[in-house]
């Protein structure tokens, strides 16, 4: 997610956004890692990554 810094603050800040993304991903059954940066060249950036093993039928596409 890429947000304007002011927009990120209006949504509660990076930590709250990361927590919401983590909660949503866990409800989908993901094992997650989240990252977030404020004030990058592109504004505020937040990401969530599913760290589960890629299922065999999708491995070719993901690799």
PDB file of N, CA, C and O in Angstrom:
ATOM      1  N   UNK A   1       0.855  -1.147   0.000  1.00  0.00           N
ATOM      2  CA  UNK A   1       0.000   0.000   0.000  1.00  0.00           C
ATOM      3  C   UNK A   1       0.910   1.221   0.000  1.00  0.00           C
ATOM      4  O   UNK A   1       1.872   1.290   0.765  1.00  0.00           O
ATOM      5  N   UNK A   2       0.608   2.157  -0.839  1.00  0.00           N
ATOM      6  CA  UNK A   2       1.372   3.397  -0.924  1.00  0.00           C
ATOM      7  C   UNK A   2       0.404   4.542  -0.661  1.00  0.00           C
ATOM      8  O   UNK A   2      -0.549   4.748  -1.414  1.00  0.00           O
ATOM      9  N   UNK A   3       0.653   5.282   0.407  1.00  0.00           N
ATOM     10  CA  UNK A   3      -0.231   6.372   0.810  1.00  0.00           C
ATOM     11  C   UNK A   3       0.538   7.677   0.915  1.00  0.00           C
ATOM     12  O   UNK A   3       1.741   7.680   1.178  1.00  0.00           O
ATOM     13  N   UNK A   4      -0.150   8.769   0.712  1.00  0.00           N
ATOM     14  CA  UNK A   4       0.396  10.071   1.031  1.00  0.00           C
ATOM     15  C   UNK A   4       0.626  10.086   2.547  1.00  0.00           C
ATOM     16  O   UNK A   4      -0.171   9.514   3.291  1.00  0.00           O
ATOM     17  N   UNK A   5       1.702  10.730   3.014  1.00  0.00           N
ATOM     18  CA  UNK A   5       2.007  10.751   4.450  1.00  0.00           C
ATOM     19  C   UNK A   5       0.840  11.269   5.285  1.00  0.00           C
ATOM     20  O   UNK A   5       0.534  10.704   6.335  1.00  0.00           O
ATOM     21  N   UNK A   6       0.190  12.327   4.835  1.00  0.00           N
ATOM     22  CA  UNK A   6      -0.944  12.889   5.577  1.00  0.00           C
ATOM     23  C   UNK A   6      -2.114  11.910   5.620  1.00  0.00           C
ATOM     24  O   UNK A   6      -2.807  11.807   6.632  1.00  0.00           O
ATOM     25  N   UNK A   7      -2.328  11.201   4.530  1.00  0.00           N
ATOM     26  CA  UNK A   7      -3.400  10.205   4.478  1.00  0.00           C
ATOM     27  C   UNK A   7      -3.121   9.077   5.477  1.00  0.00           C
ATOM     28  O   UNK A   7      -4.033   8.611   6.161  1.00  0.00           O
ATOM     29  N   UNK A   8      -1.863   8.643   5.558  1.00  0.00           N
ATOM     30  CA  UNK A   8      -1.491   7.587   6.503  1.00  0.00           C
ATOM     31  C   UNK A   8      -1.743   8.037   7.942  1.00  0.00           C
ATOM     32  O   UNK A   8      -2.250   7.265   8.756  1.00  0.00           O
ATOM     33  N   UNK A   9      -1.394   9.266   8.248  1.00  0.00           N
ATOM     34  CA  UNK A   9      -1.650   9.802   9.592  1.00  0.00           C
ATOM     35  C   UNK A   9      -3.150   9.832   9.861  1.00  0.00           C
ATOM     36  O   UNK A   9      -3.592   9.488  10.957  1.00  0.00           O
ATOM     37  N   UNK A  10      -3.930  10.239   8.872  1.00  0.00           N
ATOM     38  CA  UNK A  10      -5.386  10.284   9.015  1.00  0.00           C
ATOM     39  C   UNK A  10      -6.009   8.921   9.247  1.00  0.00           C
ATOM     40  O   UNK A  10      -7.085   8.818   9.836  1.00  0.00           O
ATOM     41  N   UNK A  11      -5.331   7.865   8.782  1.00  0.00           N
ATOM     42  CA  UNK A  11      -5.821   6.500   8.995  1.00  0.00           C
ATOM     43  C   UNK A  11      -5.304   5.896  10.295  1.00  0.00           C
ATOM     44  O   UNK A  11      -5.589   4.737  10.593  1.00  0.00           O
ATOM     45  N   UNK A  12      -4.549   6.667  11.069  1.00  0.00           N
ATOM     46  CA  UNK A  12      -4.076   6.191  12.362  1.00  0.00           C
ATOM     47  C   UNK A  12      -2.593   5.912  12.438  1.00  0.00           C
ATOM     48  O   UNK A  12      -2.099   5.506  13.490  1.00  0.00           O
ATOM     49  N   UNK A  13      -1.866   6.119  11.351  1.00  0.00           N
ATOM     50  CA  UNK A  13      -0.427   5.924  11.351  1.00  0.00           C
ATOM     51  C   UNK A  13      -0.023   4.533  10.890  1.00  0.00           C
ATOM     52  O   UNK A  13      -0.849   3.627  10.772  1.00  0.00           O
ATOM     53  N   UNK A  14       1.268   4.390  10.633  1.00  0.00           N
ATOM     54  CA  UNK A  14       1.803   3.149  10.076  1.00  0.00           C
ATOM     55  C   UNK A  14       1.522   1.950  10.970  1.00  0.00           C
ATOM     56  O   UNK A  14       1.138   0.892  10.471  1.00  0.00           O
ATOM     57  N   UNK A  15       1.702   2.088  12.268  1.00  0.00           N
ATOM     58  CA  UNK A  15       1.517   0.930  13.155  1.00  0.00           C
ATOM     59  C   UNK A  15       0.077   0.422  13.127  1.00  0.00           C
ATOM     60  O   UNK A  15      -0.148  -0.789  13.114  1.00  0.00           O
ATOM     61  N   UNK A  16      -0.892   1.321  13.117  1.00  0.00           N
ATOM     62  CA  UNK A  16      -2.295   0.908  13.062  1.00  0.00           C
ATOM     63  C   UNK A  16      -2.624   0.281  11.706  1.00  0.00           C
ATOM     64  O   UNK A  16      -3.346  -0.714  11.639  1.00  0.00           O
ATOM     65  N   UNK A  17      -2.102   0.855  10.641  1.00  0.00           N
ATOM     66  CA  UNK A  17      -2.332   0.301   9.301  1.00  0.00           C
ATOM     67  C   UNK A  17      -1.724  -1.091   9.206  1.00  0.00           C
ATOM     68  O   UNK A  17      -2.359  -2.011   8.691  1.00  0.00           O
ATOM     69  N   UNK A  18      -0.491  -1.253   9.703  1.00  0.00           N
ATOM     70  CA  UNK A  18       0.153  -2.576   9.695  1.00  0.00           C
ATOM     71  C   UNK A  18      -0.656  -3.585  10.493  1.00  0.00           C
ATOM     72  O   UNK A  18      -0.823  -4.726  10.063  1.00  0.00           O
ATOM     73  N   UNK A  19      -1.159  -3.174  11.647  1.00  0.00           N
ATOM     74  CA  UNK A  19      -1.950  -4.081  12.486  1.00  0.00           C
ATOM     75  C   UNK A  19      -3.227  -4.514  11.768  1.00  0.00           C
ATOM     76  O   UNK A  19      -3.612  -5.682  11.832  1.00  0.00           O
ATOM     77  N   UNK A  20      -3.880  -3.579  11.089  1.00  0.00           N
ATOM     78  CA  UNK A  20      -5.110  -3.910  10.358  1.00  0.00           C
ATOM     79  C   UNK A  20      -4.809  -4.863   9.201  1.00  0.00           C
ATOM     80  O   UNK A  20      -5.566  -5.803   8.959  1.00  0.00           O
ATOM     81  N   UNK A  21      -3.713  -4.628   8.489  1.00  0.00           N
ATOM     82  CA  UNK A  21      -3.334  -5.504   7.382  1.00  0.00           C
ATOM     83  C   UNK A  21      -2.975  -6.898   7.898  1.00  0.00           C
ATOM     84  O   UNK A  21      -3.331  -7.903   7.283  1.00  0.00           O
ATOM     85  N   UNK A  22      -2.266  -6.953   9.031  1.00  0.00           N
ATOM     86  CA  UNK A  22      -1.904  -8.232   9.640  1.00  0.00           C
ATOM     87  C   UNK A  22      -3.148  -9.016  10.035  1.00  0.00           C
ATOM     88  O   UNK A  22      -3.241 -10.217   9.782  1.00  0.00           O
ATOM     89  N   UNK A  23      -4.103  -8.332  10.655  1.00  0.00           N
ATOM     90  CA  UNK A  23      -5.344  -8.987  11.090  1.00  0.00           C
ATOM     91  C   UNK A  23      -6.114  -9.531   9.892  1.00  0.00           C
ATOM     92  O   UNK A  23      -6.590 -10.666   9.924  1.00  0.00           O
ATOM     93  N   UNK A  24      -6.241  -8.735   8.839  1.00  0.00           N
ATOM     94  CA  UNK A  24      -6.967  -9.190   7.651  1.00  0.00           C
ATOM     95  C   UNK A  24      -6.278 -10.401   7.019  1.00  0.00           C
ATOM     96  O   UNK A  24      -6.945 -11.357   6.625  1.00  0.00           O
ATOM     97  N   UNK A  25      -4.964 -10.364   6.922  1.00  0.00           N
ATOM     98  CA  UNK A  25      -4.226 -11.473   6.323  1.00  0.00           C
ATOM     99  C   UNK A  25      -4.360 -12.742   7.156  1.00  0.00           C
ATOM    100  O   UNK A  25      -4.514 -13.834   6.608  1.00  0.00           O
ATOM    101  N   UNK A  26      -4.302 -12.603   8.476  1.00  0.00           N
ATOM    102  CA  UNK A  26      -4.436 -13.778   9.352  1.00  0.00           C
ATOM    103  C   UNK A  26      -5.832 -14.381   9.247  1.00  0.00           C
ATOM    104  O   UNK A  26      -5.987 -15.595   9.380  1.00  0.00           O
ATOM    105  N   UNK A  27      -6.848 -13.558   9.011  1.00  0.00           N
ATOM    106  CA  UNK A  27      -8.209 -14.073   8.818  1.00  0.00           C
ATOM    107  C   UNK A  27      -8.298 -14.901   7.538  1.00  0.00           C
ATOM    108  O   UNK A  27      -9.179 -15.751   7.406  1.00  0.00           O
ATOM    109  N   UNK A  28      -7.381 -14.654   6.592  1.00  0.00           N
ATOM    110  CA  UNK A  28      -7.310 -15.441   5.365  1.00  0.00           C
ATOM    111  C   UNK A  28      -6.443 -16.688   5.537  1.00  0.00           C
ATOM    112  O   UNK A  28      -6.295 -17.481   4.606  1.00  0.00           O
ATOM    113  N   UNK A  29      -5.869 -16.858   6.735  1.00  0.00           N
ATOM    114  CA  UNK A  29      -5.034 -18.017   7.008  1.00  0.00           C
ATOM    115  C   UNK A  29      -3.579 -17.825   6.643  1.00  0.00           C
ATOM    116  O   UNK A  29      -2.819 -18.792   6.622  1.00  0.00           O
ATOM    117  N   UNK A  30      -3.169 -16.588   6.353  1.00  0.00           N
ATOM    118  CA  UNK A  30      -1.784 -16.317   5.990  1.00  0.00           C
ATOM    119  C   UNK A  30      -0.907 -16.322   7.235  1.00  0.00           C
ATOM    120  O   UNK A  30      -1.365 -15.993   8.329  1.00  0.00           O
ATOM    121  N   UNK A  31       0.356 -16.697   7.061  1.00  0.00           N
ATOM    122  CA  UNK A  31       1.395 -16.451   8.052  1.00  0.00           C
ATOM    123  C   UNK A  31       2.115 -15.233   7.508  1.00  0.00           C
ATOM    124  O   UNK A  31       2.595 -15.252   6.375  1.00  0.00           O
ATOM    125  N   UNK A  32       2.198 -14.170   8.303  1.00  0.00           N
ATOM    126  CA  UNK A  32       2.596 -12.893   7.711  1.00  0.00           C
ATOM    127  C   UNK A  32       3.813 -12.244   8.325  1.00  0.00           C
ATOM    128  O   UNK A  32       4.191 -12.493   9.470  1.00  0.00           O
ATOM    129  N   UNK A  33       4.404 -11.404   7.508  1.00  0.00           N
ATOM    130  CA  UNK A  33       5.416 -10.429   7.896  1.00  0.00           C
ATOM    131  C   UNK A  33       4.917  -9.104   7.350  1.00  0.00           C
ATOM    132  O   UNK A  33       4.450  -9.034   6.213  1.00  0.00           O
ATOM    133  N   UNK A  34       5.015  -8.044   8.162  1.00  0.00           N
ATOM    134  CA  UNK A  34       4.616  -6.726   7.668  1.00  0.00           C
ATOM    135  C   UNK A  34       5.786  -5.758   7.809  1.00  0.00           C
ATOM    136  O   UNK A  34       6.640  -5.901   8.685  1.00  0.00           O
ATOM    137  N   UNK A  35       5.795  -4.772   6.921  1.00  0.00           N
ATOM    138  CA  UNK A  35       6.794  -3.715   6.974  1.00  0.00           C
ATOM    139  C   UNK A  35       6.107  -2.390   6.709  1.00  0.00           C
ATOM    140  O   UNK A  35       5.052  -2.347   6.076  1.00  0.00           O
ATOM    141  N   UNK A  36       6.697  -1.318   7.188  1.00  0.00           N
ATOM    142  CA  UNK A  36       6.137  -0.003   6.933  1.00  0.00           C
ATOM    143  C   UNK A  36       7.181   1.084   7.067  1.00  0.00           C
ATOM    144  O   UNK A  36       8.020   1.048   7.968  1.00  0.00           O
ATOM    145  N   UNK A  37       7.125   2.055   6.162  1.00  0.00           N
ATOM    146  CA  UNK A  37       8.033   3.189   6.182  1.00  0.00           C
ATOM    147  C   UNK A  37       7.240   4.473   6.013  1.00  0.00           C
ATOM    148  O   UNK A  37       6.320   4.550   5.198  1.00  0.00           O
ATOM    149  N   UNK A  38       7.604   5.464   6.785  1.00  0.00           N
ATOM    150  CA  UNK A  38       6.999   6.790   6.683  1.00  0.00           C
ATOM    151  C   UNK A  38       7.976   7.702   5.956  1.00  0.00           C
ATOM    152  O   UNK A  38       9.189   7.582   6.127  1.00  0.00           O
ATOM    153  N   UNK A  39       7.452   8.605   5.153  1.00  0.00           N
ATOM    154  CA  UNK A  39       8.269   9.648   4.547  1.00  0.00           C
ATOM    155  C   UNK A  39       9.243   9.186   3.483  1.00  0.00           C
ATOM    156  O   UNK A  39      10.316   9.769   3.329  1.00  0.00           O
ATOM    157  N   UNK A  40       8.885   8.150   2.751  1.00  0.00           N
ATOM    158  CA  UNK A  40       9.739   7.740   1.637  1.00  0.00           C
ATOM    159  C   UNK A  40       9.547   8.707   0.481  1.00  0.00           C
ATOM    160  O   UNK A  40       8.693   9.592   0.542  1.00  0.00           O
ATOM    161  N   UNK A  41      10.325   8.545  -0.551  1.00  0.00           N
ATOM    162  CA  UNK A  41      10.181   9.389  -1.747  1.00  0.00           C
ATOM    163  C   UNK A  41       8.761   9.314  -2.298  1.00  0.00           C
ATOM    164  O   UNK A  41       8.265  10.267  -2.899  1.00  0.00           O
ATOM    165  N   UNK A  42       8.108   8.159  -2.086  1.00  0.00           N
ATOM    166  CA  UNK A  42       6.751   7.952  -2.590  1.00  0.00           C
ATOM    167  C   UNK A  42       5.690   8.067  -1.509  1.00  0.00           C
ATOM    168  O   UNK A  42       4.560   7.626  -1.717  1.00  0.00           O
ATOM    169  N   UNK A  43       6.016   8.641  -0.374  1.00  0.00           N
ATOM    170  CA  UNK A  43       5.047   8.766   0.717  1.00  0.00           C
ATOM    171  C   UNK A  43       5.228   7.651   1.730  1.00  0.00           C
ATOM    172  O   UNK A  43       6.348   7.193   1.960  1.00  0.00           O
ATOM    173  N   UNK A  44       4.139   7.214   2.334  1.00  0.00           N
ATOM    174  CA  UNK A  44       4.169   6.131   3.317  1.00  0.00           C
ATOM    175  C   UNK A  44       3.901   4.819   2.608  1.00  0.00           C
ATOM    176  O   UNK A  44       2.956   4.702   1.828  1.00  0.00           O
ATOM    177  N   UNK A  45       4.740   3.834   2.886  1.00  0.00           N
ATOM    178  CA  UNK A  45       4.590   2.522   2.247  1.00  0.00           C
ATOM    179  C   UNK A  45       4.420   1.457   3.327  1.00  0.00           C
ATOM    180  O   UNK A  45       5.169   1.420   4.304  1.00  0.00           O
ATOM    181  N   UNK A  46       3.425   0.596   3.137  1.00  0.00           N
ATOM    182  CA  UNK A  46       3.154  -0.505   4.058  1.00  0.00           C
ATOM    183  C   UNK A  46       2.925  -1.754   3.220  1.00  0.00           C
ATOM    184  O   UNK A  46       2.234  -1.707   2.203  1.00  0.00           O
ATOM    185  N   UNK A  47       3.509  -2.878   3.649  1.00  0.00           N
ATOM    186  CA  UNK A  47       3.359  -4.123   2.897  1.00  0.00           C
ATOM    187  C   UNK A  47       3.123  -5.286   3.857  1.00  0.00           C
ATOM    188  O   UNK A  47       3.595  -5.283   4.994  1.00  0.00           O
ATOM    189  N   UNK A  48       2.391  -6.265   3.375  1.00  0.00           N
ATOM    190  CA  UNK A  48       2.182  -7.513   4.097  1.00  0.00           C
ATOM    191  C   UNK A  48       2.621  -8.643   3.164  1.00  0.00           C
ATOM    192  O   UNK A  48       2.322  -8.624   1.970  1.00  0.00           O
ATOM    193  N   UNK A  49       3.333  -9.623   3.719  1.00  0.00           N
ATOM    194  CA  UNK A  49       3.841 -10.731   2.911  1.00  0.00           C
ATOM    195  C   UNK A  49       3.406 -12.041   3.551  1.00  0.00           C
ATOM    196  O   UNK A  49       3.577 -12.248   4.753  1.00  0.00           O
ATOM    197  N   UNK A  50       2.846 -12.915   2.737  1.00  0.00           N
ATOM    198  CA  UNK A  50       2.475 -14.265   3.174  1.00  0.00           C
ATOM    199  C   UNK A  50       3.743 -15.112   3.155  1.00  0.00           C
ATOM    200  O   UNK A  50       4.362 -15.269   2.102  1.00  0.00           O
ATOM    201  N   UNK A  51       4.137 -15.660   4.300  1.00  0.00           N
ATOM    202  CA  UNK A  51       5.388 -16.409   4.391  1.00  0.00           C
ATOM    203  C   UNK A  51       5.191 -17.918   4.353  1.00  0.00           C
ATOM    204  O   UNK A  51       6.129 -18.668   4.626  1.00  0.00           O
ATOM    205  N   UNK A  52       3.980 -18.380   4.018  1.00  0.00           N
ATOM    206  CA  UNK A  52       3.755 -19.829   3.910  1.00  0.00           C
ATOM    207  C   UNK A  52       4.504 -20.388   2.709  1.00  0.00           C
ATOM    208  O   UNK A  52       4.847 -19.656   1.781  1.00  0.00           O
ATOM    209  N   UNK A  53       4.750 -21.681   2.735  1.00  0.00           N
ATOM    210  CA  UNK A  53       5.344 -22.371   1.590  1.00  0.00           C
ATOM    211  C   UNK A  53       4.371 -22.275   0.413  1.00  0.00           C
ATOM    212  O   UNK A  53       3.165 -22.452   0.584  1.00  0.00           O
ATOM    213  N   UNK A  54       4.892 -21.999  -0.763  1.00  0.00           N
ATOM    214  CA  UNK A  54       4.053 -21.899  -1.958  1.00  0.00           C
ATOM    215  C   UNK A  54       3.559 -23.303  -2.322  1.00  0.00           C
ATOM    216  O   UNK A  54       4.369 -24.219  -2.460  1.00  0.00           O
ATOM    217  N   UNK A  55       2.225 -23.489  -2.483  1.00  0.00           N
ATOM    218  CA  UNK A  55       1.703 -24.799  -2.881  1.00  0.00           C
ATOM    219  C   UNK A  55       2.303 -25.232  -4.223  1.00  0.00           C
ATOM    220  O   UNK A  55       2.543 -24.400  -5.098  1.00  0.00           O
ATOM    221  N   UNK A  56       2.539 -26.512  -4.375  1.00  0.00           N
ATOM    222  CA  UNK A  56       3.170 -27.058  -5.554  1.00  0.00           C
ATOM    223  C   UNK A  56       2.545 -26.631  -6.866  1.00  0.00           C
ATOM    224  O   UNK A  56       3.261 -26.346  -7.826  1.00  0.00           O
ATOM    225  N   UNK A  57       1.208 -26.580  -6.927  1.00  0.00           N
ATOM    226  CA  UNK A  57       0.542 -26.242  -8.180  1.00  0.00           C
ATOM    227  C   UNK A  57       0.748 -24.784  -8.590  1.00  0.00           C
ATOM    228  O   UNK A  57       0.488 -24.425  -9.738  1.00  0.00           O
ATOM    229  N   UNK A  58       1.217 -23.931  -7.655  1.00  0.00           N
ATOM    230  CA  UNK A  58       1.455 -22.527  -7.964  1.00  0.00           C
ATOM    231  C   UNK A  58       2.935 -22.172  -8.017  1.00  0.00           C
ATOM    232  O   UNK A  58       3.284 -21.047  -8.375  1.00  0.00           O
ATOM    233  N   UNK A  59       3.799 -23.097  -7.671  1.00  0.00           N
ATOM    234  CA  UNK A  59       5.229 -22.810  -7.552  1.00  0.00           C
ATOM    235  C   UNK A  59       5.829 -22.267  -8.856  1.00  0.00           C
ATOM    236  O   UNK A  59       6.625 -21.329  -8.815  1.00  0.00           O
ATOM    237  N   UNK A  60       5.469 -22.829  -9.989  1.00  0.00           N
ATOM    238  CA  UNK A  60       6.003 -22.353 -11.266  1.00  0.00           C
ATOM    239  C   UNK A  60       5.656 -20.908 -11.544  1.00  0.00           C
ATOM    240  O   UNK A  60       6.485 -20.156 -12.056  1.00  0.00           O
ATOM    241  N   UNK A  61       4.455 -20.515 -11.216  1.00  0.00           N
ATOM    242  CA  UNK A  61       4.013 -19.133 -11.445  1.00  0.00           C
ATOM    243  C   UNK A  61       4.712 -18.181 -10.481  1.00  0.00           C
ATOM    244  O   UNK A  61       5.131 -17.094 -10.875  1.00  0.00           O
ATOM    245  N   UNK A  62       4.837 -18.580  -9.234  1.00  0.00           N
ATOM    246  CA  UNK A  62       5.437 -17.711  -8.233  1.00  0.00           C
ATOM    247  C   UNK A  62       6.941 -17.577  -8.453  1.00  0.00           C
ATOM    248  O   UNK A  62       7.502 -16.489  -8.321  1.00  0.00           O
ATOM    249  N   UNK A  63       7.586 -18.689  -8.789  1.00  0.00           N
ATOM    250  CA  UNK A  63       9.034 -18.632  -9.021  1.00  0.00           C
ATOM    251  C   UNK A  63       9.330 -17.751 -10.211  1.00  0.00           C
ATOM    252  O   UNK A  63      10.493 -17.572 -10.572  1.00  0.00           O
TER     253      UNK A  63
END
